[in-house]
């Protein structure tokens, strides 16, 4: 969908450039370039988010195995793993 929009903008830019409508052609090319950059940024952010979700899942599994450790103290008391699991699910973290 995004790629076809970029192609359409570039096609329009070519047509307007050929009709001596240089400003419209320039605007279309800039819009296409901006959309391309935003798409790339979004793909990178999605990959980073997937890595963060995986890391959070790993940390949660470690906490469940070592619930008596000091790493899961909240206000000096051990936290309830079920609350953490619930919050993690809401963020899209795989909880097993």
FENSUL-V261441 format. One record per pair of residues at least 6 apart in sequence whose ideal C-beta (glycine too) atoms are under 6 Angstrom apart, sorted by the first residue. I is the first residue (numbers start at 1). J is the second residue. D is the distance in whole Angstrom. If there is no record, write none. Layout:
((I;J;D) (I;J;D))
This chain:
((2;39;5) (6;32;5) (6;35;6) (6;36;6) (9;28;5) (9;31;5) (9;32;4) (10;32;5) (12;28;5) (13;25;4) (13;28;4) (13;29;5) (16;24;4) (16;25;4) (17;25;4) (53;92;6) (53;93;5) (56;93;5) (57;93;5) (57;94;5) (60;88;6) (63;72;5) (64;81;6) (72;78;6) (72;79;5) (85;95;5) (88;95;5) (89;95;6))
